[in-house]
Amino acid sequence: MVKKMIGNLNMQSKSTQSYIKFIKKDNVYQKINSKHVYVENSDGQKINGIATVNSSLIDGNKTTSHQVQWYHFTYDVQKHQVIQITPVSVN
């Protein structure tokens, strides 16, 4: 779950481990405010698209940051599951 929230980072780096400890700390969580899915194409077997997630990082009762993340995904229709998801940079 944490890896999906912070993207495709080196999970062994000190900065990533520090962020994971911060996220796991009591009363710290990420609240999803809204999400949208846009379908790019489908061949009947797989659906490719873009998902946007607008979230807030909550520390105790205080919102510390807002974030909008974009993800490119592939959904397998027969398996009923996402088989690939990658964070997208919009910079």
Secondary structure, 3 states (H helix, E strand, C coil): CHHHHHCCCCCCCHHHHHHHHHHHCCCEEEEEEEEEEEEEEECCCEEEEEEEEEEEEEECCEEEEEEEEEEEEEEECCCCEEEEEEEECCC
